[in-house]
Amino acid sequence: MKSAEKLTRICPLCNKAYAERPALSRTDNATFICPDCGTRQSLESIGISKDEQEKILSIMHKHYSAE
């Protein structure tokens, strides 16, 4: 039987707590990171600037919090 409790983890990159499903870091393919850092790494890999990355994350957070 699955537990309804969410496991809280600390992201080794940004040091923030998160309870969502972790992302696998693109830098070593072994470290689990928070979804936001995973998104940042993905966007960085296609050349998106840090400012634009934060704008995209902000839009994503607004969308998910509205649900």
PDBQT receptor file of N, H, CA, C and O in Angstrom, charges set to zero:
ATOM      1  N   MET A   1       0.839  -1.176   0.000  1.00  0.00    +0.000 N 
ATOM      2  CA  MET A   1       0.000   0.000   0.000  1.00  0.00    +0.000 C 
ATOM      3  C   MET A   1       0.888   1.243   0.000  1.00  0.00    +0.000 C 
ATOM      4  O   MET A   1       1.838   1.329   0.777  1.00  0.00    +0.000 OA
ATOM      5  N   LYS A   2       0.584   2.191  -0.856  1.00  0.00    +0.000 N 
ATOM      6  H   LYS A   2      -0.189   2.122  -1.488  1.00  0.00    +0.000 HD
ATOM      7  CA  LYS A   2       1.367   3.415  -0.942  1.00  0.00    +0.000 C 
ATOM      8  C   LYS A   2       0.962   4.384   0.159  1.00  0.00    +0.000 C 
ATOM      9  O   LYS A   2      -0.210   4.485   0.523  1.00  0.00    +0.000 OA
ATOM     10  N   SER A   3       1.946   5.088   0.674  1.00  0.00    +0.000 N 
ATOM     11  H   SER A   3       2.898   5.006   0.378  1.00  0.00    +0.000 HD
ATOM     12  CA  SER A   3       1.697   6.084   1.708  1.00  0.00    +0.000 C 
ATOM     13  C   SER A   3       1.253   7.387   1.052  1.00  0.00    +0.000 C 
ATOM     14  O   SER A   3       1.746   7.752  -0.016  1.00  0.00    +0.000 OA
ATOM     15  N   ALA A   4       0.323   8.082   1.693  1.00  0.00    +0.000 N 
ATOM     16  H   ALA A   4      -0.077   7.785   2.560  1.00  0.00    +0.000 HD
ATOM     17  CA  ALA A   4      -0.163   9.357   1.173  1.00  0.00    +0.000 C 
ATOM     18  C   ALA A   4       0.775  10.501   1.544  1.00  0.00    +0.000 C 
ATOM     19  O   ALA A   4       0.632  11.613   1.035  1.00  0.00    +0.000 OA
ATOM     20  N   GLU A   5       1.730  10.233   2.426  1.00  0.00    +0.000 N 
ATOM     21  H   GLU A   5       1.846   9.330   2.839  1.00  0.00    +0.000 HD
ATOM     22  CA  GLU A   5       2.664  11.268   2.844  1.00  0.00    +0.000 C 
ATOM     23  C   GLU A   5       3.679  11.537   1.738  1.00  0.00    +0.000 C 
ATOM     24  O   GLU A   5       4.146  10.623   1.057  1.00  0.00    +0.000 OA
ATOM     25  N   LYS A   6       4.006  12.815   1.580  1.00  0.00    +0.000 N 
ATOM     26  H   LYS A   6       3.627  13.557   2.133  1.00  0.00    +0.000 HD
ATOM     27  CA  LYS A   6       5.021  13.188   0.603  1.00  0.00    +0.000 C 
ATOM     28  C   LYS A   6       6.360  13.281   1.294  1.00  0.00    +0.000 C 
ATOM     29  O   LYS A   6       6.473  13.836   2.387  1.00  0.00    +0.000 OA
ATOM     30  N   LEU A   7       7.368  12.737   0.653  1.00  0.00    +0.000 N 
ATOM     31  H   LEU A   7       7.276  12.287  -0.235  1.00  0.00    +0.000 HD
ATOM     32  CA  LEU A   7       8.725  12.795   1.163  1.00  0.00    +0.000 C 
ATOM     33  C   LEU A   7       9.327  14.148   0.801  1.00  0.00    +0.000 C 
ATOM     34  O   LEU A   7       9.320  14.541  -0.366  1.00  0.00    +0.000 OA
ATOM     35  N   THR A   8       9.843  14.853   1.787  1.00  0.00    +0.000 N 
ATOM     36  H   THR A   8       9.848  14.534   2.734  1.00  0.00    +0.000 HD
ATOM     37  CA  THR A   8      10.487  16.136   1.534  1.00  0.00    +0.000 C 
ATOM     38  C   THR A   8      11.984  15.910   1.399  1.00  0.00    +0.000 C 
ATOM     39  O   THR A   8      12.612  15.256   2.231  1.00  0.00    +0.000 OA
ATOM     40  N   ARG A   9      12.535  16.468   0.334  1.00  0.00    +0.000 N 
ATOM     41  H   ARG A   9      12.025  17.000  -0.341  1.00  0.00    +0.000 HD
ATOM     42  CA  ARG A   9      13.965  16.351   0.056  1.00  0.00    +0.000 C 
ATOM     43  C   ARG A   9      14.569  17.745  -0.009  1.00  0.00    +0.000 C 
ATOM     44  O   ARG A   9      13.849  18.734  -0.147  1.00  0.00    +0.000 OA
ATOM     45  N   ILE A  10      15.880  17.822   0.090  1.00  0.00    +0.000 N 
ATOM     46  H   ILE A  10      16.465  17.018   0.202  1.00  0.00    +0.000 HD
ATOM     47  CA  ILE A  10      16.610  19.080  -0.081  1.00  0.00    +0.000 C 
ATOM     48  C   ILE A  10      17.428  18.967  -1.360  1.00  0.00    +0.000 C 
ATOM     49  O   ILE A  10      18.197  18.021  -1.531  1.00  0.00    +0.000 OA
ATOM     50  N   CYS A  11      17.262  19.923  -2.247  1.00  0.00    +0.000 N 
ATOM     51  H   CYS A  11      16.638  20.691  -2.109  1.00  0.00    +0.000 HD
ATOM     52  CA  CYS A  11      17.997  19.929  -3.506  1.00  0.00    +0.000 C 
ATOM     53  C   CYS A  11      19.459  20.266  -3.242  1.00  0.00    +0.000 C 
ATOM     54  O   CYS A  11      19.744  21.266  -2.583  1.00  0.00    +0.000 OA
ATOM     55  N   PRO A  12      20.390  19.459  -3.741  1.00  0.00    +0.000 N 
ATOM     56  CA  PRO A  12      21.808  19.738  -3.525  1.00  0.00    +0.000 C 
ATOM     57  C   PRO A  12      22.324  20.940  -4.325  1.00  0.00    +0.000 C 
ATOM     58  O   PRO A  12      23.421  21.432  -4.059  1.00  0.00    +0.000 OA
ATOM     59  N   LEU A  13      21.553  21.409  -5.289  1.00  0.00    +0.000 N 
ATOM     60  H   LEU A  13      20.662  21.009  -5.505  1.00  0.00    +0.000 HD
ATOM     61  CA  LEU A  13      22.002  22.555  -6.087  1.00  0.00    +0.000 C 
ATOM     62  C   LEU A  13      21.530  23.884  -5.510  1.00  0.00    +0.000 C 
ATOM     63  O   LEU A  13      22.316  24.825  -5.397  1.00  0.00    +0.000 OA
ATOM     64  N   CYS A  14      20.252  23.968  -5.144  1.00  0.00    +0.000 N 
ATOM     65  H   CYS A  14      19.614  23.204  -5.235  1.00  0.00    +0.000 HD
ATOM     66  CA  CYS A  14      19.706  25.242  -4.660  1.00  0.00    +0.000 C 
ATOM     67  C   CYS A  14      19.425  25.239  -3.159  1.00  0.00    +0.000 C 
ATOM     68  O   CYS A  14      19.094  26.277  -2.586  1.00  0.00    +0.000 OA
ATOM     69  N   ASN A  15      19.556  24.072  -2.523  1.00  0.00    +0.000 N 
ATOM     70  H   ASN A  15      19.825  23.229  -2.989  1.00  0.00    +0.000 HD
ATOM     71  CA  ASN A  15      19.339  23.903  -1.083  1.00  0.00    +0.000 C 
ATOM     72  C   ASN A  15      17.909  24.189  -0.627  1.00  0.00    +0.000 C 
ATOM     73  O   ASN A  15      17.683  24.460   0.552  1.00  0.00    +0.000 OA
ATOM     74  N   LYS A  16      16.945  24.131  -1.543  1.00  0.00    +0.000 N 
ATOM     75  H   LYS A  16      17.129  23.911  -2.501  1.00  0.00    +0.000 HD
ATOM     76  CA  LYS A  16      15.542  24.330  -1.172  1.00  0.00    +0.000 C 
ATOM     77  C   LYS A  16      14.875  22.981  -0.962  1.00  0.00    +0.000 C 
ATOM     78  O   LYS A  16      15.231  21.986  -1.594  1.00  0.00    +0.000 OA
ATOM     79  N   ALA A  17      13.897  22.969  -0.058  1.00  0.00    +0.000 N 
ATOM     80  H   ALA A  17      13.608  23.777   0.455  1.00  0.00    +0.000 HD
ATOM     81  CA  ALA A  17      13.113  21.762   0.188  1.00  0.00    +0.000 C 
ATOM     82  C   ALA A  17      12.070  21.620  -0.922  1.00  0.00    +0.000 C 
ATOM     83  O   ALA A  17      11.516  22.608  -1.403  1.00  0.00    +0.000 OA
ATOM     84  N   TYR A  18      11.816  20.372  -1.318  1.00  0.00    +0.000 N 
ATOM     85  H   TYR A  18      12.266  19.569  -0.927  1.00  0.00    +0.000 HD
ATOM     86  CA  TYR A  18      10.778  20.111  -2.313  1.00  0.00    +0.000 C 
ATOM     87  C   TYR A  18      10.154  18.753  -2.033  1.00  0.00    +0.000 C 
ATOM     88  O   TYR A  18      10.791  17.879  -1.446  1.00  0.00    +0.000 OA
ATOM     89  N   ALA A  19       8.916  18.582  -2.452  1.00  0.00    +0.000 N 
ATOM     90  H   ALA A  19       8.399  19.293  -2.929  1.00  0.00    +0.000 HD
ATOM     91  CA  ALA A  19       8.198  17.329  -2.218  1.00  0.00    +0.000 C 
ATOM     92  C   ALA A  19       7.751  16.674  -3.523  1.00  0.00    +0.000 C 
ATOM     93  O   ALA A  19       7.175  15.586  -3.503  1.00  0.00    +0.000 OA
ATOM     94  N   GLU A  20       8.008  17.321  -4.646  1.00  0.00    +0.000 N 
ATOM     95  H   GLU A  20       8.476  18.205  -4.661  1.00  0.00    +0.000 HD
ATOM     96  CA  GLU A  20       7.623  16.769  -5.940  1.00  0.00    +0.000 C 
ATOM     97  C   GLU A  20       8.597  15.666  -6.348  1.00  0.00    +0.000 C 
ATOM     98  O   GLU A  20       9.607  15.429  -5.686  1.00  0.00    +0.000 OA
ATOM     99  N   ARG A  21       8.272  15.006  -7.441  1.00  0.00    +0.000 N 
ATOM    100  H   ARG A  21       7.451  15.198  -7.979  1.00  0.00    +0.000 HD
ATOM    101  CA  ARG A  21       9.165  13.980  -7.987  1.00  0.00    +0.000 C 
ATOM    102  C   ARG A  21      10.477  14.640  -8.410  1.00  0.00    +0.000 C 
ATOM    103  O   ARG A  21      10.455  15.664  -9.093  1.00  0.00    +0.000 OA
ATOM    104  N   PRO A  22      11.616  14.074  -8.019  1.00  0.00    +0.000 N 
ATOM    105  CA  PRO A  22      12.898  14.697  -8.367  1.00  0.00    +0.000 C 
ATOM    106  C   PRO A  22      13.244  14.539  -9.846  1.00  0.00    +0.000 C 
ATOM    107  O   PRO A  22      12.714  13.678 -10.548  1.00  0.00    +0.000 OA
ATOM    108  N   ALA A  23      14.146  15.397 -10.283  1.00  0.00    +0.000 N 
ATOM    109  H   ALA A  23      14.576  16.097  -9.713  1.00  0.00    +0.000 HD
ATOM    110  CA  ALA A  23      14.711  15.309 -11.628  1.00  0.00    +0.000 C 
ATOM    111  C   ALA A  23      16.110  14.723 -11.505  1.00  0.00    +0.000 C 
ATOM    112  O   ALA A  23      16.739  14.820 -10.451  1.00  0.00    +0.000 OA
ATOM    113  N   LEU A  24      16.588  14.124 -12.565  1.00  0.00    +0.000 N 
ATOM    114  H   LEU A  24      16.077  14.045 -13.421  1.00  0.00    +0.000 HD
ATOM    115  CA  LEU A  24      17.941  13.586 -12.596  1.00  0.00    +0.000 C 
ATOM    116  C   LEU A  24      18.861  14.635 -13.219  1.00  0.00    +0.000 C 
ATOM    117  O   LEU A  24      18.616  15.097 -14.334  1.00  0.00    +0.000 OA
ATOM    118  N   SER A  25      19.907  15.005 -12.504  1.00  0.00    +0.000 N 
ATOM    119  H   SER A  25      20.106  14.630 -11.599  1.00  0.00    +0.000 HD
ATOM    120  CA  SER A  25      20.810  16.040 -12.974  1.00  0.00    +0.000 C 
ATOM    121  C   SER A  25      21.456  15.646 -14.299  1.00  0.00    +0.000 C 
ATOM    122  O   SER A  25      21.873  14.503 -14.489  1.00  0.00    +0.000 OA
ATOM    123  N   ARG A  26      21.530  16.603 -15.200  1.00  0.00    +0.000 N 
ATOM    124  H   ARG A  26      21.192  17.531 -15.046  1.00  0.00    +0.000 HD
ATOM    125  CA  ARG A  26      22.163  16.367 -16.497  1.00  0.00    +0.000 C 
ATOM    126  C   ARG A  26      23.686  16.379 -16.393  1.00  0.00    +0.000 C 
ATOM    127  O   ARG A  26      24.372  15.905 -17.298  1.00  0.00    +0.000 OA
ATOM    128  N   THR A  27      24.216  16.917 -15.300  1.00  0.00    +0.000 N 
ATOM    129  H   THR A  27      23.659  17.303 -14.565  1.00  0.00    +0.000 HD
ATOM    130  CA  THR A  27      25.669  17.035 -15.190  1.00  0.00    +0.000 C 
ATOM    131  C   THR A  27      26.343  15.703 -14.893  1.00  0.00    +0.000 C 
ATOM    132  O   THR A  27      27.457  15.462 -15.359  1.00  0.00    +0.000 OA
ATOM    133  N   ASP A  28      25.686  14.824 -14.121  1.00  0.00    +0.000 N 
ATOM    134  H   ASP A  28      24.781  15.019 -13.742  1.00  0.00    +0.000 HD
ATOM    135  CA  ASP A  28      26.317  13.542 -13.791  1.00  0.00    +0.000 C 
ATOM    136  C   ASP A  28      25.409  12.325 -13.992  1.00  0.00    +0.000 C 
ATOM    137  O   ASP A  28      25.849  11.189 -13.818  1.00  0.00    +0.000 OA
ATOM    138  N   ASN A  29      24.163  12.558 -14.353  1.00  0.00    +0.000 N 
ATOM    139  H   ASN A  29      23.806  13.481 -14.494  1.00  0.00    +0.000 HD
ATOM    140  CA  ASN A  29      23.188  11.480 -14.564  1.00  0.00    +0.000 C 
ATOM    141  C   ASN A  29      23.069  10.548 -13.361  1.00  0.00    +0.000 C 
ATOM    142  O   ASN A  29      22.743   9.370 -13.513  1.00  0.00    +0.000 OA
ATOM    143  N   ALA A  30      23.335  11.079 -12.157  1.00  0.00    +0.000 N 
ATOM    144  H   ALA A  30      23.599  12.036 -12.034  1.00  0.00    +0.000 HD
ATOM    145  CA  ALA A  30      23.233  10.260 -10.949  1.00  0.00    +0.000 C 
ATOM    146  C   ALA A  30      22.588  10.998  -9.782  1.00  0.00    +0.000 C 
ATOM    147  O   ALA A  30      22.014  10.365  -8.896  1.00  0.00    +0.000 OA
ATOM    148  N   THR A  31      22.674  12.323  -9.770  1.00  0.00    +0.000 N 
ATOM    149  H   THR A  31      23.140  12.836 -10.490  1.00  0.00    +0.000 HD
ATOM    150  CA  THR A  31      22.192  13.113  -8.644  1.00  0.00    +0.000 C 
ATOM    151  C   THR A  31      20.746  13.535  -8.878  1.00  0.00    +0.000 C 
ATOM    152  O   THR A  31      20.393  14.031  -9.948  1.00  0.00    +0.000 OA
ATOM    153  N   PHE A  32      19.919  13.328  -7.859  1.00  0.00    +0.000 N 
ATOM    154  H   PHE A  32      20.206  12.925  -6.990  1.00  0.00    +0.000 HD
ATOM    155  CA  PHE A  32      18.537  13.781  -7.932  1.00  0.00    +0.000 C 
ATOM    156  C   PHE A  32      18.469  15.218  -7.448  1.00  0.00    +0.000 C 
ATOM    157  O   PHE A  32      19.032  15.563  -6.409  1.00  0.00    +0.000 OA
ATOM    158  N   ILE A  33      17.766  16.062  -8.218  1.00  0.00    +0.000 N 
ATOM    159  H   ILE A  33      17.308  15.782  -9.062  1.00  0.00    +0.000 HD
ATOM    160  CA  ILE A  33      17.638  17.487  -7.929  1.00  0.00    +0.000 C 
ATOM    161  C   ILE A  33      16.162  17.868  -7.976  1.00  0.00    +0.000 C 
ATOM    162  O   ILE A  33      15.322  17.087  -8.425  1.00  0.00    +0.000 OA
ATOM    163  N   CYS A  34      15.857  19.073  -7.509  1.00  0.00    +0.000 N 
ATOM    164  H   CYS A  34      16.538  19.707  -7.145  1.00  0.00    +0.000 HD
ATOM    165  CA  CYS A  34      14.459  19.517  -7.518  1.00  0.00    +0.000 C 
ATOM    166  C   CYS A  34      13.983  19.758  -8.957  1.00  0.00    +0.000 C 
ATOM    167  O   CYS A  34      14.797  19.965  -9.857  1.00  0.00    +0.000 OA
ATOM    168  N   PRO A  35      12.681  19.729  -9.165  1.00  0.00    +0.000 N 
ATOM    169  CA  PRO A  35      12.154  19.954 -10.516  1.00  0.00    +0.000 C 
ATOM    170  C   PRO A  35      12.571  21.297 -11.121  1.00  0.00    +0.000 C 
ATOM    171  O   PRO A  35      12.813  21.384 -12.325  1.00  0.00    +0.000 OA
ATOM    172  N   ASP A  36      12.658  22.345 -10.294  1.00  0.00    +0.000 N 
ATOM    173  H   ASP A  36      12.462  22.275  -9.316  1.00  0.00    +0.000 HD
ATOM    174  CA  ASP A  36      13.060  23.650 -10.832  1.00  0.00    +0.000 C 
ATOM    175  C   ASP A  36      14.489  23.621 -11.356  1.00  0.00    +0.000 C 
ATOM    176  O   ASP A  36      14.764  24.137 -12.439  1.00  0.00    +0.000 OA
ATOM    177  N   CYS A  37      15.407  23.019 -10.590  1.00  0.00    +0.000 N 
ATOM    178  H   CYS A  37      15.184  22.600  -9.710  1.00  0.00    +0.000 HD
ATOM    179  CA  CYS A  37      16.795  22.919 -11.056  1.00  0.00    +0.000 C 
ATOM    180  C   CYS A  37      16.880  22.022 -12.296  1.00  0.00    +0.000 C 
ATOM    181  O   CYS A  37      17.690  22.278 -13.187  1.00  0.00    +0.000 OA
ATOM    182  N   GLY A  38      16.060  20.986 -12.359  1.00  0.00    +0.000 N 
ATOM    183  H   GLY A  38      15.402  20.779 -11.635  1.00  0.00    +0.000 HD
ATOM    184  CA  GLY A  38      16.012  20.140 -13.548  1.00  0.00    +0.000 C 
ATOM    185  C   GLY A  38      15.558  20.918 -14.768  1.00  0.00    +0.000 C 
ATOM    186  O   GLY A  38      16.100  20.753 -15.861  1.00  0.00    +0.000 OA
ATOM    187  N   THR A  39      14.554  21.772 -14.573  1.00  0.00    +0.000 N 
ATOM    188  H   THR A  39      14.114  21.906 -13.685  1.00  0.00    +0.000 HD
ATOM    189  CA  THR A  39      14.074  22.620 -15.671  1.00  0.00    +0.000 C 
ATOM    190  C   THR A  39      15.154  23.607 -16.086  1.00  0.00    +0.000 C 
ATOM    191  O   THR A  39      15.382  23.828 -17.275  1.00  0.00    +0.000 OA
ATOM    192  N   ARG A  40      15.819  24.201 -15.097  1.00  0.00    +0.000 N 
ATOM    193  H   ARG A  40      15.634  24.022 -14.130  1.00  0.00    +0.000 HD
ATOM    194  CA  ARG A  40      16.912  25.143 -15.404  1.00  0.00    +0.000 C 
ATOM    195  C   ARG A  40      18.007  24.468 -16.226  1.00  0.00    +0.000 C 
ATOM    196  O   ARG A  40      18.488  25.033 -17.209  1.00  0.00    +0.000 OA
ATOM    197  N   GLN A  41      18.400  23.259 -15.824  1.00  0.00    +0.000 N 
ATOM    198  H   GLN A  41      18.010  22.800 -15.026  1.00  0.00    +0.000 HD
ATOM    199  CA  GLN A  41      19.442  22.549 -16.577  1.00  0.00    +0.000 C 
ATOM    200  C   GLN A  41      18.983  22.258 -18.000  1.00  0.00    +0.000 C 
ATOM    201  O   GLN A  41      19.767  22.377 -18.941  1.00  0.00    +0.000 OA
ATOM    202  N   SER A  42      17.738  21.884 -18.161  1.00  0.00    +0.000 N 
ATOM    203  H   SER A  42      17.101  21.787 -17.397  1.00  0.00    +0.000 HD
ATOM    204  CA  SER A  42      17.211  21.607 -19.507  1.00  0.00    +0.000 C 
ATOM    205  C   SER A  42      17.226  22.855 -20.372  1.00  0.00    +0.000 C 
ATOM    206  O   SER A  42      17.664  22.821 -21.522  1.00  0.00    +0.000 OA
ATOM    207  N   LEU A  43      16.741  23.962 -19.809  1.00  0.00    +0.000 N 
ATOM    208  H   LEU A  43      16.386  23.990 -18.875  1.00  0.00    +0.000 HD
ATOM    209  CA  LEU A  43      16.703  25.210 -20.566  1.00  0.00    +0.000 C 
ATOM    210  C   LEU A  43      18.107  25.714 -20.876  1.00  0.00    +0.000 C 
ATOM    211  O   LEU A  43      18.361  26.226 -21.967  1.00  0.00    +0.000 OA
ATOM    212  N   GLU A  44      19.014  25.569 -19.919  1.00  0.00    +0.000 N 
ATOM    213  H   GLU A  44      18.807  25.153 -19.033  1.00  0.00    +0.000 HD
ATOM    214  CA  GLU A  44      20.401  25.983 -20.147  1.00  0.00    +0.000 C 
ATOM    215  C   GLU A  44      21.031  25.171 -21.277  1.00  0.00    +0.000 C 
ATOM    216  O   GLU A  44      21.829  25.700 -22.051  1.00  0.00    +0.000 OA
ATOM    217  N   SER A  45      20.677  23.899 -21.374  1.00  0.00    +0.000 N 
ATOM    218  H   SER A  45      20.029  23.469 -20.746  1.00  0.00    +0.000 HD
ATOM    219  CA  SER A  45      21.270  23.043 -22.402  1.00  0.00    +0.000 C 
ATOM    220  C   SER A  45      20.885  23.466 -23.825  1.00  0.00    +0.000 C 
ATOM    221  O   SER A  45      21.558  23.107 -24.791  1.00  0.00    +0.000 OA
ATOM    222  N   ILE A  46      19.796  24.232 -23.939  1.00  0.00    +0.000 N 
ATOM    223  H   ILE A  46      19.250  24.523 -23.154  1.00  0.00    +0.000 HD
ATOM    224  CA  ILE A  46      19.397  24.711 -25.264  1.00  0.00    +0.000 C 
ATOM    225  C   ILE A  46      19.670  26.207 -25.430  1.00  0.00    +0.000 C 
ATOM    226  O   ILE A  46      19.166  26.844 -26.355  1.00  0.00    +0.000 OA
ATOM    227  N   GLY A  47      20.481  26.758 -24.512  1.00  0.00    +0.000 N 
ATOM    228  H   GLY A  47      20.891  26.241 -23.761  1.00  0.00    +0.000 HD
ATOM    229  CA  GLY A  47      20.946  28.126 -24.680  1.00  0.00    +0.000 C 
ATOM    230  C   GLY A  47      20.042  29.219 -24.145  1.00  0.00    +0.000 C 
ATOM    231  O   GLY A  47      20.216  30.381 -24.511  1.00  0.00    +0.000 OA
ATOM    232  N   ILE A  48      19.087  28.893 -23.298  1.00  0.00    +0.000 N 
ATOM    233  H   ILE A  48      18.945  27.948 -23.001  1.00  0.00    +0.000 HD
ATOM    234  CA  ILE A  48      18.198  29.904 -22.734  1.00  0.00    +0.000 C 
ATOM    235  C   ILE A  48      18.931  30.631 -21.604  1.00  0.00    +0.000 C 
ATOM    236  O   ILE A  48      19.536  29.993 -20.742  1.00  0.00    +0.000 OA
ATOM    237  N   SER A  49      18.875  31.958 -21.608  1.00  0.00    +0.000 N 
ATOM    238  H   SER A  49      18.383  32.476 -22.308  1.00  0.00    +0.000 HD
ATOM    239  CA  SER A  49      19.571  32.758 -20.596  1.00  0.00    +0.000 C 
ATOM    240  C   SER A  49      18.950  32.546 -19.213  1.00  0.00    +0.000 C 
ATOM    241  O   SER A  49      17.803  32.115 -19.095  1.00  0.00    +0.000 OA
ATOM    242  N   LYS A  50      19.724  32.853 -18.173  1.00  0.00    +0.000 N 
ATOM    243  H   LYS A  50      20.656  33.203 -18.269  1.00  0.00    +0.000 HD
ATOM    244  CA  LYS A  50      19.243  32.694 -16.796  1.00  0.00    +0.000 C 
ATOM    245  C   LYS A  50      18.012  33.558 -16.532  1.00  0.00    +0.000 C 
ATOM    246  O   LYS A  50      17.085  33.115 -15.853  1.00  0.00    +0.000 OA
ATOM    247  N   ASP A  51      17.986  34.789 -17.059  1.00  0.00    +0.000 N 
ATOM    248  H   ASP A  51      18.739  35.149 -17.610  1.00  0.00    +0.000 HD
ATOM    249  CA  ASP A  51      16.818  35.656 -16.879  1.00  0.00    +0.000 C 
ATOM    250  C   ASP A  51      15.571  35.038 -17.501  1.00  0.00    +0.000 C 
ATOM    251  O   ASP A  51      14.496  35.040 -16.900  1.00  0.00    +0.000 OA
ATOM    252  N   GLU A  52      15.727  34.517 -18.697  1.00  0.00    +0.000 N 
ATOM    253  H   GLU A  52      16.599  34.516 -19.185  1.00  0.00    +0.000 HD
ATOM    254  CA  GLU A  52      14.594  33.892 -19.388  1.00  0.00    +0.000 C 
ATOM    255  C   GLU A  52      14.158  32.619 -18.671  1.00  0.00    +0.000 C 
ATOM    256  O   GLU A  52      12.965  32.323 -18.605  1.00  0.00    +0.000 OA
ATOM    257  N   GLN A  53      15.113  31.862 -18.132  1.00  0.00    +0.000 N 
ATOM    258  H   GLN A  53      16.082  32.102 -18.185  1.00  0.00    +0.000 HD
ATOM    259  CA  GLN A  53      14.786  30.655 -17.370  1.00  0.00    +0.000 C 
ATOM    260  C   GLN A  53      13.875  30.998 -16.192  1.00  0.00    +0.000 C 
ATOM    261  O   GLN A  53      12.886  30.310 -15.938  1.00  0.00    +0.000 OA
ATOM    262  N   GLU A  54      14.220  32.070 -15.476  1.00  0.00    +0.000 N 
ATOM    263  H   GLU A  54      15.023  32.629 -15.682  1.00  0.00    +0.000 HD
ATOM    264  CA  GLU A  54      13.419  32.466 -14.311  1.00  0.00    +0.000 C 
ATOM    265  C   GLU A  54      12.024  32.920 -14.726  1.00  0.00    +0.000 C 
ATOM    266  O   GLU A  54      11.055  32.668 -14.009  1.00  0.00    +0.000 OA
ATOM    267  N   LYS A  55      11.907  33.588 -15.878  1.00  0.00    +0.000 N 
ATOM    268  H   LYS A  55      12.694  33.793 -16.461  1.00  0.00    +0.000 HD
ATOM    269  CA  LYS A  55      10.593  33.982 -16.382  1.00  0.00    +0.000 C 
ATOM    270  C   LYS A  55       9.752  32.748 -16.695  1.00  0.00    +0.000 C 
ATOM    271  O   LYS A  55       8.566  32.697 -16.369  1.00  0.00    +0.000 OA
ATOM    272  N   ILE A  56      10.363  31.768 -17.320  1.00  0.00    +0.000 N 
ATOM    273  H   ILE A  56      11.326  31.809 -17.586  1.00  0.00    +0.000 HD
ATOM    274  CA  ILE A  56       9.652  30.532 -17.675  1.00  0.00    +0.000 C 
ATOM    275  C   ILE A  56       9.202  29.804 -16.419  1.00  0.00    +0.000 C 
ATOM    276  O   ILE A  56       8.062  29.347 -16.344  1.00  0.00    +0.000 OA
ATOM    277  N   LEU A  57      10.088  29.691 -15.427  1.00  0.00    +0.000 N 
ATOM    278  H   LEU A  57      11.014  30.062 -15.488  1.00  0.00    +0.000 HD
ATOM    279  CA  LEU A  57       9.718  29.033 -14.169  1.00  0.00    +0.000 C 
ATOM    280  C   LEU A  57       8.587  29.780 -13.472  1.00  0.00    +0.000 C 
ATOM    281  O   LEU A  57       7.687  29.155 -12.911  1.00  0.00    +0.000 OA
ATOM    282  N   SER A  58       8.624  31.100 -13.503  1.00  0.00    +0.000 N 
ATOM    283  H   SER A  58       9.355  31.607 -13.959  1.00  0.00    +0.000 HD
ATOM    284  CA  SER A  58       7.562  31.896 -12.887  1.00  0.00    +0.000 C 
ATOM    285  C   SER A  58       6.214  31.607 -13.538  1.00  0.00    +0.000 C 
ATOM    286  O   SER A  58       5.205  31.463 -12.848  1.00  0.00    +0.000 OA
ATOM    287  N   ILE A  59       6.199  31.523 -14.845  1.00  0.00    +0.000 N 
ATOM    288  H   ILE A  59       7.019  31.640 -15.405  1.00  0.00    +0.000 HD
ATOM    289  CA  ILE A  59       4.956  31.205 -15.573  1.00  0.00    +0.000 C 
ATOM    290  C   ILE A  59       4.476  29.804 -15.212  1.00  0.00    +0.000 C 
ATOM    291  O   ILE A  59       3.282  29.589 -15.006  1.00  0.00    +0.000 OA
ATOM    292  N   MET A  60       5.399  28.855 -15.137  1.00  0.00    +0.000 N 
ATOM    293  H   MET A  60       6.369  29.030 -15.304  1.00  0.00    +0.000 HD
ATOM    294  CA  MET A  60       5.037  27.483 -14.773  1.00  0.00    +0.000 C 
ATOM    295  C   MET A  60       4.441  27.433 -13.370  1.00  0.00    +0.000 C 
ATOM    296  O   MET A  60       3.445  26.746 -13.144  1.00  0.00    +0.000 OA
ATOM    297  N   HIS A  61       5.041  28.156 -12.429  1.00  0.00    +0.000 N 
ATOM    298  H   HIS A  61       5.850  28.714 -12.612  1.00  0.00    +0.000 HD
ATOM    299  CA  HIS A  61       4.542  28.153 -11.055  1.00  0.00    +0.000 C 
ATOM    300  C   HIS A  61       3.153  28.764 -10.969  1.00  0.00    +0.000 C 
ATOM    301  O   HIS A  61       2.304  28.275 -10.224  1.00  0.00    +0.000 OA
ATOM    302  N   LYS A  62       2.915  29.832 -11.727  1.00  0.00    +0.000 N 
ATOM    303  H   LYS A  62       3.605  30.229 -12.332  1.00  0.00    +0.000 HD
ATOM    304  CA  LYS A  62       1.578  30.446 -11.748  1.00  0.00    +0.000 C 
ATOM    305  C   LYS A  62       0.548  29.449 -12.283  1.00  0.00    +0.000 C 
ATOM    306  O   LYS A  62      -0.555  29.336 -11.748  1.00  0.00    +0.000 OA
ATOM    307  N   HIS A  63       0.914  28.737 -13.329  1.00  0.00    +0.000 N 
ATOM    308  H   HIS A  63       1.810  28.828 -13.763  1.00  0.00    +0.000 HD
ATOM    309  CA  HIS A  63      -0.008  27.776 -13.935  1.00  0.00    +0.000 C 
ATOM    310  C   HIS A  63      -0.327  26.637 -12.972  1.00  0.00    +0.000 C 
ATOM    311  O   HIS A  63      -1.491  26.269 -12.809  1.00  0.00    +0.000 OA
ATOM    312  N   TYR A  64       0.698  26.079 -12.334  1.00  0.00    +0.000 N 
ATOM    313  H   TYR A  64       1.643  26.378 -12.467  1.00  0.00    +0.000 HD
ATOM    314  CA  TYR A  64       0.480  24.946 -11.438  1.00  0.00    +0.000 C 
ATOM    315  C   TYR A  64      -0.255  25.335 -10.173  1.00  0.00    +0.000 C 
ATOM    316  O   TYR A  64      -1.021  24.535  -9.636  1.00  0.00    +0.000 OA
ATOM    317  N   SER A  65      -0.039  26.558  -9.681  1.00  0.00    +0.000 N 
ATOM    318  H   SER A  65       0.583  27.208 -10.117  1.00  0.00    +0.000 HD
ATOM    319  CA  SER A  65      -0.720  26.979  -8.463  1.00  0.00    +0.000 C 
ATOM    320  C   SER A  65      -2.194  27.305  -8.734  1.00  0.00    +0.000 C 
ATOM    321  O   SER A  65      -3.008  27.331  -7.811  1.00  0.00    +0.000 OA
ATOM    322  N   ALA A  66      -2.529  27.552 -10.001  1.00  0.00    +0.000 N 
ATOM    323  H   ALA A  66      -1.868  27.530 -10.751  1.00  0.00    +0.000 HD
ATOM    324  CA  ALA A  66      -3.914  27.859 -10.362  1.00  0.00    +0.000 C 
ATOM    325  C   ALA A  66      -4.774  26.593 -10.449  1.00  0.00    +0.000 C 
ATOM    326  O   ALA A  66      -6.002  26.683 -10.457  1.00  0.00    +0.000 OA
ATOM    327  N   GLU A  67      -4.155  25.444 -10.514  1.00  0.00    +0.000 N 
ATOM    328  H   GLU A  67      -3.157  25.371 -10.508  1.00  0.00    +0.000 HD
ATOM    329  CA  GLU A  67      -4.921  24.195 -10.672  1.00  0.00    +0.000 C 
ATOM    330  C   GLU A  67      -5.496  23.712  -9.370  1.00  0.00    +0.000 C 
ATOM    331  O   GLU A  67      -6.164  22.678  -9.336  1.00  0.00    +0.000 OA
TER     332      GLU A  67
